[in-house]
Structures are given as C-alpha cells and as structure tokens.
Amino acid sequence: MGMDAATPLIKSTAGIMEQTSPSYQNSTAITNGDDDRDKIVHEAKSCPWCKILTGVVLLSIIIFVIVDAFTNKYVTSAFRTFLEWVESNLIAGVFAFVGVYFVATVLFVPGSILTLGSGFVFGKAVGLGPGVALATAAVFVGASLGAIAAFLLGRYLLRDWVTRKLVDKYPIIEALDGAFQQEGFRIFVLLRLSPIVPFNAINYIGGVTSTGLLQYALALLFILPGTVVYCSIGATAGSLSESENAAGGPATIATIVVGIVFGLLAVFAMSYYAKKEFNRIVAEQEQEQVVLQPTSGVDEGSEV
C-alpha cells in the first residue's frame, strides 16, 4: 500500500524533471515554432482581400496591354525607345534588359519585340555570333525569372479556388491535375518547344496545376531553341524597326510548323496521361466499394 501511494508522487516528480530537462524544452520550442509557422501560413491563406487586390491590379494591367496592342501601341513605342537606349549603353543595358523582360513576362506583355530587338541590338554591338549568344542569354534569364514569378502568382491567386471548385468535385479535372502532378515535366517540355503556345499564358496556367516548381523550372530550359531562332532572325535585320517585322521568313515558317507539331504532341500527352490517371482513380473507387461491402454485411449481421 505504501508503494502504491508513492507511485503518483514519483510520476509527478518524474514529469516535472522531464519538463525542466533541456531536451523537453527544445522539443516544446520546436513544436511551438511549428505552430507559429502554421498560424502564419493560415493567416496568409485567410486573407482573401490580398488575393482579390493583387488579381484586380494584375488583370487591369493585362487588359491595358491587350487594348494598347491594337490601339495606341504605347508599349511597343516604349520598347523601341528602351532598345535604342540599350544599344547606347551595352553593359548596363544587358542587366536592364533582363529586368524589363522579367516585368514584361509577369505583366503578360508579349516579348517578341524584345526578343527580336535584342538580337539586332546585341548583334550590332558585339558581332553576329556573340550578339546572338548574348541576346539569347539575356532573354532566357529574364523570361525564366518572369515565368517562375508568374507561376507562383498563378498558384497564389487561383490554385486554392481551382482545387476546391474543380479538382475536388470533378473526377476528370482531378485526373488532369494528377497527370500534371505525375508528368508535368514532360508536358511542359512539349509546351515550351511549341512557340505557337502563348508563353505568358502557360506561366499562369502552370501555377494553377499541381505541377511542382522544380519540374516547371527545369522545363524552361526548352525555350532555348526558339529563343536562339528569334534572336538570330533579329540579328540579321537591317534596322531596329525592321527587326520588329522580321519574323516572316522561311526560318519563322519552319519554327511555326515545328511548333504546331510539338503543340499537338503536348495535347496528346496531356490526354494520354489524364486518361491513365482517370482510370486509376476509377479503379481505386471501385476497390474501395468492394472493401466496404463485406464490412457493411458484417455490421448488419452483428446488429441482428
């Protein structure tokens, strides 16, 4: 009896010693840190007005860019002036060009003028071969950084909504989303190899899918072939204004034809992987029903 009476006291003392030990305090601090991070993430997700405001500003800029392309062409004039400045300030111009291309990609501004113009400007400044290489590098860095930023913006603004409203409700959308999760790299490689697929649109659409950031970023390497072609076309132009209209020769036509092929391959790949994922989802649902049926029969028998 005396031993039994002392047992609670021993347990209480052991508990106090454990709580005052450094290992317990460290584990408690780690747990509290995780809880704080979860709280911060939850608060960030529970700020719909932030998403709405960001989306409205972004959409307004995109609408302005689209309307301006068919009316006043302020953006085109600004790009032409900027490229003339880059031609006169080569070293600073390279870094400025990367920054402008980054912003243009995020704001849905077509980058063809900048790509063709960079080929002409850098080709004239340092020679045809080195100029094309420099233009390709500058375009690739600016476009890739902008594409990643647009991908993250698309995921922040729309991914939760798409998951709740579409993926969780419709098996076909779930299958398509699963295809992007499993084979996102292959699908985006084909999309990037097709210059007829709008580059800026794919960036935001990619953020909406379940494709991983690493898969998406690695697929950006495959914009290099098209970038080299367009920079080379721009480098062979006679003037900056001519470079803007240079995309109409045999090289461009061949690029478009190849782009159509890769675009069709991308559609085929998405369909194939989505169908495969859909069949897997249906098979899992059927298996769950088979497993639940004997369980329900046993429950009914036990009740009787």
Secondary structure by P-SEA (a helix, b strand, c coil): cccccaaaaaaaaaaaaaaacaaaaaaaaaaaaaaaaaaaaaaaaacaaaaaaaaaaaaaaaaaaaaaaaccaaaaaaaaaaaaaaaaccaaaaaaaaaaaaaaaaacccaaaaaaaaaaaaaaaccaaaaaaaaaaaaaaaaaaaaaaaaaaaaaccaaaaaaccccccaaaaaaaaaaaacaaaaaaaaaacccccaaaaaaaaaaccccaaaaaaacccaaaaaaaaaaaaaacccaaaaaaccccaaaaaaaaaaaaaaaaaaaaaaaaaaaaaaaaaaaaaaaaaaaaaaaaaaaaaac
